């Protein structure tokens, strides 16, 4: 080898590695097989796109802040409470949930379930199809539609609280004036009353009669003699504390009579049946659910579908409120907890 040849050879082939050669090949491999043996770097493939999105969004926010002033109200006056008193917009969803749920559920349980559910997504979702593609509805229908439904429901509650709630948090259509204050005249009932045969609940609800609400006045209140129209008259005659076996059980002994205990027990069974059927019926009628169970396992399937049906239960509970149902289960008043 002469001196001239040595100068021209400044590189050497060390080896050949089999695998995708670009990010597009990785995406194609994932779309075809559901997985890939190779990975792409976060920079520049992901971070660069996020950087561009951040710059664009910052520019939009700057232009909006220059054009429009912040909607600040007058200085707070401790002697004057605004009506309606609204939370910041990002908390209006929680404030609207207080119409349909007890404070403990609307303010603690549901937000906690939402946060835990979002934290569990990386551990529950093993579907690699559609990875690295935006809004891959074809490969991730359940994931995209479920998350989309949750976001739509949350912002729907915010919109209702902002534009459809007036004084005393009553429902006002946009064309209605707030100068005329509304008074709630809707009589609400509990499912435990309907199942337990409460004479002032079940009879009035199914007959279309109105029951007098505490604190409201009515020229024609419904007069129902205690026990006369009850579905199970003998149950309400038996007081819980007069039954030695039941009087020793915590929580059970705090119910007034057997009618209340049976009604709430049946309501709890109804809730349990809702979730059990929510786990069973998809496996019975949906091949996709059976494939999901096969690929994800029993634990992931159970947690995922329990979270999904809990979200649907929130929508169902909101719908029940519009037909006159307030609670499913009503515990004794000292517990300050109802479902």
Helices and strands as residue ranges (DSSP letters): H 3-8, H 23-33, H 42-45, H 47-67, G 89-91, H 92-97, H 103-104, I 105-109, H 110-124, H 141-163, G 167-169, E 189-190, H 191-196, I 199-203, H 204-207, H 233-237, G 240-242, H 244-247, G 252-254, H 258-285, H 287-321, E 325-327, G 333-335
